[in-house]
Amino acid sequence: MRAIFLLLFLSLSANSAQTPFDANNWIGPGKLLIVVHKSNWWKTTDWEKRQQLVEVIGQYKDGTPVFNHHFLASTGKEKTVYPPRRAPYFAGTPYGSFTVDYLDRNYYSRGWGVTMPYSIFFNGGVALHSTSKSHYHELGKPASGGCVRLRYTDAEKLFELVVAFGRENTRVLVK
């Protein structure tokens, strides 16, 4: 069952319906892969399986590997939320394979009224970005409105890697 799910998942591609995304073929010189590991937070009590991480895999053009970084992260709450002064919505981080839409070092969200430093946007308005220190205690579990939150220094490192490799050479895989 798990193998069938994995095959089904790897065949998903939000940005390209014709060609399934194959992570193994993506990795190579000049390519960067950002893997967002969403946990089964609500299905297990095992702390190791509950952690939500962002994994960065890549190779510089000369073939030198990017160190396999692992950053603690928070993804969407995966439930309907009822924010003040806004319509209810499903706060989930979408599964799939995405290209990077755009980057913004100092993005300000008018909808949330917060700055989102080092934003890496994919799938429209969903982004990997820095969160404030007051939200650090939520890292590792579902807590956001759909974005992927990171510590400030981790978001900065990730942003600079995407700048170095280029948007066109970076993929975001949410699983």
N, C-alpha and C positions, 0 to 999 in steps of 0.2 A: 504494500500500500504506500509506504514511504517513498519507494523508488518511482511509483507512478506519479505521486504528487510532485517529486523533484523534476521529473521529465516534463510534466505539465507546466510547472512554474518556469523552467528555463525556456519553454517555448513562448511564454508571454513576452510581448514587447509593446509597450505603450506608444512608442514613437515610430514603429515600423511594423505594420501589420503583415507585410509580405515576407519579411525575413525574420525568423526567430533569433533571439539574442543568445549567443553562445559565449559565456564568460571565458571559457578556455581559449577560444579563438581571438578574443578581444585583447588578452594580455600579450604584450610584445613591446619592442622598443618604441618609445614615444607615446605609450598609452597608459592611462590611469583609470583604475576601476575603484569606485567608492561603493562598498557594500554596506547597506544598513540592515542589521540583523534585528528584526522585531522579535520580541520574545513571546512565549505563550504564557504571559504573566498571570492570566486568570485560570490557567489549567494546571499549574504545578506549584509545589511548595519548595522545590529544589532551587536554592539561591543561584547556583551556576546557570541553570536554564532560564532563570527569570531576568538575567541581565540583558539590557539592550545596548548594543555596541555598533560603532561605525568602524569598519575595517577598510584600510586603504592599501591597495595592491597596485604596483606599477613598475615600469622600467624606463629609465631615461633613454634617449636616442642612442647613446653609446652602449646600451645593454646593461648598465649598472642598475641593480634593483633599488627601488625605493624601499626603505625599511618598512616592514609590514606593521604599520601603525594600527593600534586599537584604541578608540576613544569611547568613553562612556557617553551614552546619549539617551535622550527621551524622545519618543515618538508620540503620535496622536493617542488620545484617550480611548479611541475605538468605541465611542458611544455618542448618543445625541446630547449636546450641551445647550444650555439656555442662557447665553450671555446677556448682561444688561444692555438695553438700547440696541439690540440686534436680534435678528430672527434666529430661531433654533437651527442647528445644523449638525451633521455627523462629523465629529472631530477625529477623523482617521487619516493615517498616513497611507497613501495608495501603494499597493504592491505592484511590481513590474520593473521594467528596464527603461531608463530615461536618459535623454541627452540633457546637457546643462543649457538652460534657456538664456540666462544672463547672470552676471555677478554684480554685487553692490557692496562696497566696503563699509558704508555707513547708512544702510537702509533704515528709513523710518516708516513704520506701519501706522497709517492714520486710523485704520480699522481697530487696531489694538492699543494705539497710543503709546507705543514703545519703540525704542531703537533696536535694530536687529543687526549688530555688527557682523561683518564677514559673511554676508548672505550669498548662498549658492542656490539659485532658483532652478527648479526642475518641475515638470508637470504643471505649468502655469504658475499659480501663486504659492506652491509648496517650496520650502527652502530648508537647506541645512544652514544653521546660523548659531551665533553665540547667544547664550542666555545670561541673565543677570545672576550675581552671586546668591541672591535671595531664592533662586530656583535650583541651585546646585544640588540640594538635598533630593530633588525629584529625578536627577539623572539616573539612568539605569532602569526606569519604569515608565509606562505610558503616562504622560502628563500634559501634553501640548494640545493645541488646537488643530494639529495636523502636520506642522513642521517638525524637523528633526533638530532638537536643541543640543548644543555642545558647550563645554567650558570655553571661556574666552580664548585661552592660549591654544586649545585644540582647534577651535574654529579658525583662528588666525593661521595655524600651520596648514590646515586643510585648504583654506582659501589660497594661500601662496602656492601650494602644489598645483591647484587647478590653474592658476595664472601661469605658472611655469610650463605646464603641459599644454594649456589652451583648452577652451571650452569644447572645441571640435574633437579633441583627443581624450575626452573624459566621459565616462558613463557612470550613472548612478543606478545601482541595482538594489531594490528594496525587497527583502524576503523575510 
